[in-house]
Amino acid sequence: MTTNVPSIPESVKRDDADHAMYYSQSLPYAFALGQEANEWLDELCVNIAICVKARDWSPGCLFWVKRLNSYMDLKHAVPRPIRAKLAKLLFELVVMPGMDTALVEIWANACVRLIKKKMKLGPEDLILPWGPLYLMIDRTFFPKSRQRTLISESYPSGLGGTSDGYGARSYFGMPWAFFETGSQHLCNGSILLPPSHLTHSKQIGSVFRLAEHAQRFFPASATEEILAKFLPKFNTHSVSEALTSQAYIVLLLPTQAPNHSITHAPLPSPVLALTPRDYLPTIFTLWAMLTNSYTYDAQFLDLVARVAEANVGVQGAAEGELDAGLFTAGQVRTVFSVGLRIMELPVGSKADGSSGGGAGGGMSTGYNGIGVRVDFRGGNALFLKRKQDKFKMLARFIVFTMYADTADTNKRESTLTHLANLIQATESYYHPSNYGRWSYSIVNFLRQLSWEFLKRWRDGEVMLIHHIKQTPECTTPPAKRLTPAIRHEFVLILRSVTFLSLFGKDLYSVSASQATIKYLACEYLNINSSSFHWLSCKGLSQNSSFRGFWKGYTRLWKH
């Protein structure tokens, strides 16, 4: 006896078109869904529009935006036209003056969720202006004199200020006079007021995240407009003005030319749009104008790393020159110099004879305390910096500027050669006996390097049983992709220092080295397993090294 199994409606199959897992079709009641998903989406769009027209932000619009999030949680597809209109509407709600900050966070997070997937929405579907985002952030961090006075009068009593019992107000344990406009001498002329965002830093952080994902939807003229707006304000005689201009450039400047999200072809533009190739020389010129600033170096490092990742398939070198994407050999050397600086490795010895440079008389490759004093003069500009791991950004730049080059003269200036020289110069700092505050940082750098390399390798190629297939998300031309020779050399460069750090004294450093071994094993198992077997004899003979070795061994063979 056979039973008639209801067929799955075509609308459910179309709803799963963007998902490889076929979520809706896998449900036991998929045959009963029918047009429900489309009806739910229509209901959401209609009610959101009604609430916005009635200016019913809460609870009306808030309720239906949360329902939209629940709809996407169920993995239902949102068609491109509807996705673009919803994202545009939510973006307008984010930048609307007078909107409650708690609601701004919800609108911004929902908008990011709609626009962050490059395959589902592209600049051909939606254009977002950069000006309203800038005005919103600028009003929050740099209020006018009248707004600053209102903040200074109301902030201590109503928003977290405390009293010491004698009428002296304080904030976070510091005298309130520190934040008053009259106390400019503490910041060398830059006013460090507690802006209103301190009570809702999470909310303004969502706006920063929205600006990061909205860059690729800015119009073609946005790059020239942003540079024309902030470059004249850059002033090396004022650290505050320099960091402010730099922060807006890093936050808003598009990292690639507008391309179609499906065909990846350049989009037609009524104006001649500037590309990263045009403004990179300016960025590196600005980078050299201000030294000994930790924040300044980290911000520009973040920008060039994102540019390298977004333009990995763009040809930038001329015939016979070093191929490092859009970057020249001199620019690559500059980034590696900054990388050595942010590691802050001790050089020489202190007055007492111990190694570990610093105030005791020794020196380091870093800022030696000067960087903190320079950054302190930045004032409110420090609130604009992107919260990124500097070693992750350095690793990303290195990995995404690796290309195959057969010329012997170019090999001496290639990114892999610079990486090998950097690892060789810092190899002694990975030794277990040379332990200090730098230990975790440099091992974390190895972990980020191995992870970024593995990510680029897997994004470009999927290793099947007998052939290699390019993934749909990969836009890198075959000539620009990583090769087995590059992978082999990369693993050899990191192998020795990774095994050294495996026996470190710091639990976090050992954990990072174990993760590095796991990623390197995914890239090249044979070359690591033979060395690991040789290392096992030494590791098993010492009780203090047995635990770190065993964990690394299990991670190696698990993959």
VENUR-V519918 format. One record per helix or strand. SS is the DSSP state (H for helix, E for strand). FROM is the first residue (numbers start at 0). LEN is the number of residues. If there is no record, write none. Layout:
SS|FROM|LEN / SS|FROM|LEN
This chain:
H|9|6 / H|22|4 / H|29|3 / H|35|18 / H|56|17 / H|79|15 / H|100|15 / H|130|11 / H|144|14 / E|161|2 / E|168|3 / E|173|2 / H|175|3 / H|183|4 / H|195|22 / H|221|12 / H|238|14 / E|258|1 / E|265|1 / H|275|12 / H|293|17 / E|323|1 / E|326|1 / H|328|15 / E|345|2 / E|348|1 / E|354|1 / E|362|2 / H|369|7 / H|378|6 / H|389|10 / H|407|4 / H|414|11 / H|426|4 / H|438|22 / E|461|2 / E|467|2 / H|477|3 / H|483|18 / H|506|17 / H|524|16 / H|542|16
